[in-house]
Amino acid sequence: LRVRPLTCTETRRGDRRVVHSLGDGTVHVRATSPLGPGRGGSVSPPEPLPSRAQVSAARHDATFGFSAVFDAGASQEAVFEGSGMRQLVELAIDGFSCTVFAFGQTGSGKTYTLMGPLDQSETQPAAPGLLGLMQRSFACLLEQSQTRGSDLALSASYLEIYNEQVRDLLSPGPPCALPLRWSKTRGFYVENQLSVDFESLEAIAHLLLQALDTPPAGSQRRQTSAHALNRHSSRSHALLTIHVRSRAGGAEHHPPPTRIPQPSACPSKQGTLCFVDLAGSERVKETGSSGELSVEANNINRSLLALGHCISLLAKPRGKRTHIPYRDSKLTRLLARSLGGSGVTLMVACISPSSRCLSETLSTLHYASRARRVTTRP
């Protein structure tokens, strides 16, 4: 769990801080005075929580426990080291399918946690201390490869789900919808998705940031818009996947970008490390969205609702589970293996400490509490 600082706007407005870290992976949410409409005053009674989360009789007085809690003063490095991200990188090298996804209200710091400052570019890179989980994982991946003496082939694919359409962020030309298929051997997969090989930290950073200077590919192509709660609101879910393939023998010549899957000689291990930056949940009344923004918000909320439904069912004991409706959205189809399959998944829940965001903060905390009960078999 990561709690962002109060913004300057929230401070000037007089918003109160209602989220407090108690240490040992515990946070306390307390609102001591009634809240007006739109400020968290219409929170529904909380759902049953796991053993480490207790809710008192007061409606806005709750304590939640998680594997790790990072308060407003936590550095990007502290989040990387304390969240278990380094272990996920090592597991990907060992051939496991690993996923980390950031979830939370719009403007809660998800993209910053994963990628760092939004204003970075190739000509103005972010300060080393501000780099996000992605860049630190890339560096760790290459470092581990050298330390272990592993001969690895690394490639990356990058897509977004915008208004329930899957689009390739690396493919040149105007974005176009790609078909989402299913097979017994691969599960759900995106047909004709581009995969780009890389060998250095600079190469993968270039892959992500090149569009900030010249658009043909990368994160600049991802749909963003401004609304009342966030000047740089992501309007799509983005999935960056690093494919890690171990090779026997010496280094090979890397071919130009190809479509996945790529034929491999005789890989001894093949793992993946997937970063999922979910678009933030939002209330149209609060964001002031209308027209196209309203349509985007409805699609975002609908897919997040489908994801929450799948997590709620997966959190039940295996003997009591019913059918898991992964096919309800493109997002849940692509995350099916990460949520309930044989992969290893890390969820970073991002919340605002502001009293104005109390309703969404409690929703995220309950959501994350249910996600903690989901078990996979890697």
C-alpha positions as CSV (number, residue, x, y, z in Angstrom):
1,L,0.0,0.0,0.0
2,R,1.3,3.5,-0.9
3,V,-0.1,6.7,0.5
4,R,0.7,9.8,-1.5
5,P,1.3,13.2,0.1
6,L,-1.5,15.9,0.2
7,T,-1.2,18.0,-3.0
8,C,-0.8,21.8,-2.8
9,T,-4.5,22.2,-4.0
10,E,-5.7,19.9,-1.2
11,T,-3.7,21.8,1.4
12,R,-4.9,25.2,0.2
13,R,-8.5,23.9,0.2
14,G,-8.1,22.8,3.8
15,D,-8.5,19.0,3.3
16,R,-7.8,17.0,6.4
17,R,-5.4,14.0,6.4
18,V,-7.5,10.9,7.3
19,V,-5.0,8.1,6.6
20,H,-2.3,7.4,9.1
21,S,0.4,4.7,9.1
22,L,0.7,2.9,12.4
23,G,3.8,0.9,11.4
24,D,4.2,-2.8,10.9
25,G,2.2,-2.8,7.7
26,T,-0.9,-1.2,9.3
27,V,-2.9,1.9,8.4
28,H,-5.7,3.7,10.2
29,V,-8.4,5.6,8.5
30,R,-10.3,8.0,10.7
31,A,-12.8,10.8,9.9
32,T,-13.8,12.5,13.2
33,S,-16.4,14.9,11.8
34,P,-19.3,14.5,9.4
35,L,-18.4,14.9,5.7
36,G,-20.5,16.8,3.2
37,P,-21.8,15.4,-0.1
38,G,-19.0,14.4,-2.4
39,R,-16.5,14.2,0.4
40,G,-16.7,10.6,1.4
41,G,-19.9,10.9,3.4
42,S,-21.8,8.2,1.6
43,V,-19.6,5.2,2.2
44,S,-21.4,1.9,2.3
45,P,-20.8,-0.5,5.2
46,P,-17.4,-2.3,4.7
47,E,-17.4,-5.9,3.5
48,P,-15.8,-8.7,5.6
49,L,-12.1,-8.3,5.8
50,P,-9.2,-10.7,6.4
51,S,-7.8,-11.4,9.9
52,R,-5.3,-8.6,9.8
53,A,-7.9,-5.9,9.0
54,Q,-10.4,-4.9,11.8
55,V,-13.1,-2.3,11.5
56,S,-14.5,-0.6,14.5
57,A,-18.1,0.4,15.2
58,A,-17.5,3.9,13.9
59,R,-18.5,4.3,10.3
60,H,-15.3,6.1,9.3
61,D,-12.9,4.5,11.7
62,A,-11.0,1.5,10.2
63,T,-7.7,-0.3,10.5
64,F,-6.2,-2.3,7.7
65,G,-3.1,-4.5,7.5
66,F,-1.0,-5.2,4.5
67,S,2.3,-6.8,3.6
68,A,4.0,-3.3,3.5
69,V,2.8,0.3,3.9
70,F,4.7,3.2,2.4
71,D,3.6,6.6,3.7
72,A,3.9,10.0,2.1
73,G,7.6,10.3,3.0
74,A,8.7,7.0,1.4
75,S,11.2,7.2,-1.5
76,Q,10.9,5.4,-4.8
77,E,13.8,3.2,-3.8
78,A,12.1,2.3,-0.5
79,V,9.0,1.2,-2.4
80,F,11.1,-0.9,-4.8
81,E,13.1,-2.7,-2.0
82,G,10.2,-3.0,0.5
83,S,7.5,-4.2,-1.9
84,G,9.3,-7.4,-3.0
85,M,9.9,-6.1,-6.5
86,R,13.5,-7.3,-6.6
87,Q,12.3,-10.8,-5.7
88,L,9.8,-10.6,-8.6
89,V,12.6,-9.8,-11.0
90,E,14.7,-12.8,-9.8
91,L,11.7,-15.1,-10.2
92,A,11.1,-13.8,-13.8
93,I,14.8,-14.7,-14.6
94,D,14.1,-18.2,-13.1
95,G,11.3,-18.7,-15.6
96,F,8.2,-17.6,-13.7
97,S,5.4,-15.4,-15.0
98,C,5.4,-12.3,-12.8
99,T,3.0,-9.4,-12.7
100,V,2.9,-6.1,-10.8
101,F,-0.1,-3.9,-11.1
102,A,-0.9,-0.5,-9.6
103,F,-4.5,0.2,-8.6
104,G,-6.3,3.2,-7.1
105,Q,-8.4,6.3,-7.6
106,T,-7.5,8.7,-10.3
107,G,-4.6,11.0,-9.2
108,S,-3.5,8.6,-6.4
109,G,0.1,8.2,-7.8
110,K,-0.1,4.9,-9.7
111,T,1.8,6.1,-12.8
112,Y,4.3,7.9,-10.7
113,T,5.0,4.8,-8.7
114,L,5.5,2.7,-11.8
115,M,7.3,5.2,-14.1
116,G,8.3,8.2,-12.0
117,P,7.6,11.9,-12.9
118,L,5.3,12.5,-15.9
119,D,7.5,15.3,-17.3
120,Q,10.5,13.2,-18.0
121,S,11.8,12.7,-21.5
122,E,14.9,11.6,-23.4
123,T,16.2,15.2,-23.3
124,Q,15.1,15.7,-19.7
125,P,15.5,12.4,-17.8
126,A,14.2,12.0,-14.3
127,A,16.6,12.3,-11.4
128,P,17.8,8.8,-10.3
129,G,16.0,9.0,-7.0
130,L,12.7,9.6,-8.7
131,L,12.8,6.6,-11.1
132,G,9.8,4.3,-10.7
133,L,9.4,0.5,-10.3
134,M,9.8,-0.1,-14.0
135,Q,13.2,1.6,-14.5
136,R,14.5,0.1,-11.3
137,S,13.3,-3.4,-12.3
138,F,15.0,-3.0,-15.7
139,A,18.3,-2.1,-14.0
140,C,17.9,-5.0,-11.6
141,L,17.1,-7.4,-14.4
142,L,20.3,-6.5,-16.3
143,E,22.3,-6.5,-13.1
144,Q,21.1,-10.0,-12.1
145,S,21.8,-11.2,-15.6
146,Q,25.4,-10.1,-15.3
147,T,25.8,-11.4,-11.7
148,R,24.4,-14.8,-12.5
149,G,26.4,-15.1,-15.7
150,S,23.1,-15.8,-17.4
151,D,22.9,-15.5,-21.2
152,L,19.5,-13.9,-21.5
153,A,17.5,-12.6,-24.4
154,L,15.2,-9.7,-23.4
155,S,12.3,-8.3,-25.4
156,A,9.4,-6.0,-24.6
157,S,5.8,-5.5,-25.7
158,Y,3.6,-2.6,-24.7
159,L,-0.2,-2.3,-25.2
160,E,-3.2,-0.3,-23.8
161,I,-6.8,-1.1,-23.4
162,Y,-8.8,2.0,-24.4
163,N,-12.6,1.9,-24.5
164,E,-12.4,-1.9,-24.5
165,Q,-10.1,-2.0,-27.5
166,V,-6.6,-3.5,-27.3
167,R,-4.0,-1.2,-29.1
168,D,-0.3,-1.7,-29.6
169,L,1.8,1.2,-28.3
170,L,4.9,0.1,-30.1
171,S,3.5,-0.5,-33.5
172,P,4.2,2.5,-35.9
173,G,1.3,4.3,-37.6
174,P,-2.1,5.2,-36.2
175,P,-3.3,3.0,-33.3
176,C,-5.6,0.2,-34.4
177,A,-7.5,-2.4,-32.5
178,L,-5.9,-5.8,-32.2
179,P,-7.8,-9.1,-31.8
180,L,-7.7,-10.9,-28.5
181,R,-7.6,-14.6,-28.9
182,W,-7.7,-17.7,-26.7
183,S,-6.0,-21.1,-27.1
184,K,-5.6,-24.1,-24.8
185,T,-1.8,-23.8,-24.8
186,R,-1.5,-20.0,-24.4
187,G,-4.7,-18.9,-22.8
188,F,-5.7,-15.4,-23.7
189,Y,-3.2,-13.5,-26.0
190,V,-3.1,-10.5,-28.3
191,E,-2.7,-11.4,-32.0
192,N,-0.1,-9.5,-34.0
193,Q,1.4,-7.7,-31.1
194,L,4.9,-6.2,-31.7
195,S,7.8,-7.4,-29.6
196,V,11.1,-5.4,-29.5
197,D,14.4,-6.9,-28.4
198,F,16.8,-4.8,-26.1
199,E,20.1,-5.4,-24.5
200,S,20.7,-2.3,-22.3
201,L,18.9,-0.1,-19.7
202,E,19.2,2.8,-22.2
203,A,17.5,0.8,-24.9
204,I,14.4,-0.1,-22.8
205,A,14.2,3.5,-21.4
206,H,14.4,4.8,-25.0
207,L,11.5,2.5,-25.9
208,L,9.3,4.0,-23.2
209,L,10.2,7.6,-23.7
210,Q,11.0,8.1,-27.3
211,A,7.5,9.4,-28.1
212,L,7.9,12.2,-25.7
213,D,10.2,13.8,-28.3
214,T,8.9,12.3,-31.5
215,P,5.6,10.4,-31.7
216,P,5.8,7.3,-33.3
217,A,5.8,4.9,-30.3
218,G,5.8,4.7,-26.5
219,S,4.0,6.2,-23.6
220,Q,3.1,9.5,-25.3
221,R,0.7,7.5,-27.5
222,R,-1.2,6.3,-24.5
223,Q,-4.5,8.1,-24.1
224,T,-4.5,10.8,-21.4
225,S,-6.7,13.8,-20.6
226,A,-7.2,16.4,-17.9
227,H,-10.2,16.7,-15.5
228,A,-11.0,18.2,-12.1
229,L,-9.0,15.7,-10.1
230,N,-6.0,15.0,-12.3
231,R,-4.3,17.1,-15.0
232,H,-2.7,13.9,-16.6
233,S,-5.4,11.3,-16.1
234,S,-4.7,8.0,-17.9
235,R,-7.7,7.1,-20.0
236,S,-6.6,3.5,-20.7
237,H,-5.1,0.5,-18.9
238,A,-1.4,0.0,-20.0
239,L,0.5,-3.3,-19.9
240,L,4.2,-3.4,-20.4
241,T,5.6,-7.0,-20.6
242,I,9.3,-7.9,-20.5
243,H,9.9,-11.4,-21.9
244,V,13.0,-13.1,-20.4
245,R,14.4,-16.0,-22.4
246,S,17.5,-17.9,-21.3
247,R,19.7,-19.2,-24.0
248,A,22.3,-21.9,-24.3
249,G,25.6,-20.9,-25.8
250,G,27.0,-17.5,-26.8
251,A,25.3,-14.3,-27.7
252,E,23.1,-14.3,-30.7
253,H,22.3,-11.6,-33.3
254,H,19.1,-9.9,-32.4
255,P,16.6,-9.6,-35.3
256,P,14.5,-6.5,-35.9
257,P,11.2,-6.2,-34.1
258,T,8.9,-9.1,-34.8
259,R,5.4,-10.2,-33.9
260,I,4.9,-12.3,-30.8
261,P,5.4,-15.3,-30.4
262,Q,9.0,-15.5,-31.6
263,P,10.6,-18.8,-32.5
264,S,13.3,-19.7,-30.1
265,A,16.2,-22.2,-30.6
266,C,16.1,-24.2,-27.3
267,P,15.3,-22.0,-24.4
268,S,16.0,-23.6,-21.0
269,K,13.7,-21.1,-19.2
270,Q,11.2,-18.4,-20.3
271,G,9.7,-16.0,-17.9
272,T,7.8,-12.7,-18.1
273,L,7.7,-9.5,-16.0
274,C,4.5,-7.6,-16.7
275,F,3.7,-4.0,-15.4
276,V,0.1,-3.1,-15.4
277,D,-0.8,0.6,-14.9
278,L,-4.5,0.6,-14.4
279,A,-6.5,3.7,-15.2
280,G,-7.9,5.2,-12.0
281,S,-11.4,4.6,-10.8
282,E,-13.4,7.9,-10.9
283,R,-16.7,9.4,-10.1
284,V,-18.0,11.5,-13.0
285,K,-19.6,13.9,-10.6
286,E,-16.3,14.6,-8.9
287,T,-14.1,14.8,-12.1
288,G,-16.6,16.9,-14.0
289,S,-16.2,14.6,-17.0
290,S,-18.6,14.9,-19.9
291,G,-18.9,13.8,-23.5
292,E,-15.9,11.6,-24.6
293,L,-14.4,11.8,-21.1
294,S,-17.6,10.5,-19.6
295,V,-17.6,7.5,-22.1
296,E,-14.0,6.8,-21.2
297,A,-14.8,6.9,-17.5
298,N,-17.7,4.5,-17.8
299,N,-15.5,2.0,-19.7
300,I,-12.7,2.4,-17.1
301,N,-15.1,1.8,-14.2
302,R,-16.8,-1.1,-16.0
303,S,-13.5,-2.9,-16.5
304,L,-12.4,-2.2,-13.0
305,L,-15.7,-3.5,-11.7
306,A,-15.2,-6.8,-13.7
307,L,-11.7,-7.0,-12.2
308,G,-13.0,-6.5,-8.7
309,H,-15.7,-9.2,-9.2
310,C,-13.0,-11.7,-10.3
311,I,-10.9,-10.9,-7.3
312,S,-13.8,-11.3,-4.9
313,L,-14.5,-14.7,-6.3
314,L,-10.9,-15.8,-6.3
315,A,-10.5,-14.7,-2.7
316,K,-13.0,-17.4,-1.7
317,P,-11.8,-20.8,-0.6
318,R,-11.2,-23.1,-3.6
319,G,-14.0,-25.4,-2.6
320,K,-16.5,-22.5,-2.6
321,R,-15.5,-20.8,-5.8
322,T,-18.0,-20.5,-8.7
323,H,-17.1,-19.8,-12.3
324,I,-14.6,-16.9,-12.6
325,P,-15.9,-14.5,-15.3
326,Y,-12.6,-13.5,-16.9
327,R,-14.4,-12.9,-20.2
328,D,-16.4,-10.0,-18.8
329,S,-13.7,-7.5,-20.0
330,K,-10.6,-7.3,-22.1
331,L,-8.6,-6.4,-18.9
332,T,-9.7,-9.5,-16.9
333,R,-8.9,-11.7,-19.9
334,L,-5.4,-10.4,-20.2
335,L,-4.9,-10.7,-16.4
336,A,-6.5,-14.1,-16.0
337,R,-3.2,-16.0,-15.7
338,S,-1.8,-13.4,-13.3
339,L,-4.8,-13.4,-11.0
340,G,-5.7,-17.1,-10.8
341,G,-3.2,-19.1,-12.7
342,S,0.4,-20.1,-12.1
343,G,2.0,-16.7,-11.9
344,V,3.4,-14.5,-9.1
345,T,1.5,-11.2,-8.7
346,L,2.3,-8.1,-6.7
347,M,-0.5,-5.5,-6.2
348,V,0.5,-1.9,-5.3
349,A,-2.6,-0.1,-4.0
350,C,-2.2,3.7,-4.2
351,I,-4.5,6.0,-2.1
352,S,-4.9,9.7,-1.3
353,P,-4.8,10.7,2.4
354,S,-7.3,13.6,1.8
355,S,-10.7,13.7,3.5
356,R,-12.2,14.7,0.2
357,C,-11.2,11.3,-1.2
358,L,-12.3,9.2,1.7
359,S,-14.9,7.2,-0.1
360,E,-12.6,6.1,-2.9
361,T,-9.8,5.5,-0.4
362,L,-11.9,3.1,1.6
363,S,-13.0,1.4,-1.6
364,T,-9.4,0.9,-2.6
365,L,-8.4,-0.5,0.8
366,H,-11.3,-3.0,0.9
367,Y,-10.4,-4.0,-2.7
368,A,-6.7,-4.5,-1.7
369,S,-7.8,-6.5,1.4
370,R,-9.7,-8.9,-0.8
371,A,-6.8,-9.2,-3.2
372,R,-4.5,-10.3,-0.4
373,R,-6.6,-13.5,0.0
374,V,-6.1,-14.6,-3.6
375,T,-3.6,-17.4,-3.9
376,T,-1.9,-18.8,-7.0
377,R,0.2,-21.8,-7.7
378,P,3.5,-20.7,-9.3
